[in-house]
Amino acid sequence: MIFSLIKDYLVDVINILGYPGVFFAMVIEACLIPLPSEITMPLAGALAAEGNMNIHLAAFVGAGGNVVGSLIAYWLGGRISEPVIIRFLQKWGRYILVSKHEYEKTKAWIKQYGPFVSFFSRFLPGIRTVVSLPAGVAKIPLGPFTLWTFAGSLLWSYILVYVGYVLGENWASIEPFFKKFEVAIIAVIVVAIGAFIVSRKVSQKKK
């Protein structure tokens, strides 16, 4: 039911606005509002299959929107005290599908992995919506944060746009496969994090 409502809304917005609609939807997702990119970008891919969009431009526009939304959330995290954020999530988190637990988990990852979290979090539901807030609280360097956010958003956007492009008008049929798809992505991320940790330790030993 919720999927259908969001899908219908995005179809209207993106059909009317085109690339600005994709940009706007991706900004919203990165601003602590759960408007799933799993709907936005496959829809853009389906429109690209019909010749109404360019698959590469759609991916870049989606990534750009995600970066802008992430920077807004990052700015908020740097301006609002953490106790206020915690109280807000405890009271209202259920309505925006972002829990205090997800915030704390993301915060711990940022402490351990630094700006790199901005990359792999883009593939994780829930986490990608909230990651920029604790990043702003932790005041991780803006340059690396922006770079990793764009890289992760671009890769994620390309994956979803390509899926929509291949499926064409049947793009909405990927709904039942979201969970399976996410499990596969998480497995890849775990491997990537392991490789990152190993390379970091090796470089530290060399120094």
Buried (B, 14 or more C-beta within 10 A) or exposed (E): EEEEEBBEEBBEBBEEEBBEBBBBBBBBBBBBBBBBBBBBBBBBBBBBBEEEBBBEBBBBBBBBBBBBBBBBBBBBBBEBEBEEBBEBBEEEBEEBBBBBEBBEBBBEBBEEBBBBBBBBBBBBBBBBBBBBBBBBBBEBEBEBBBBBBBBBBBBBBBBBBBBBBEBEEEBBEBBEEBEEBBEEBBEEBEEBBEEBEEEEEEEEEEE
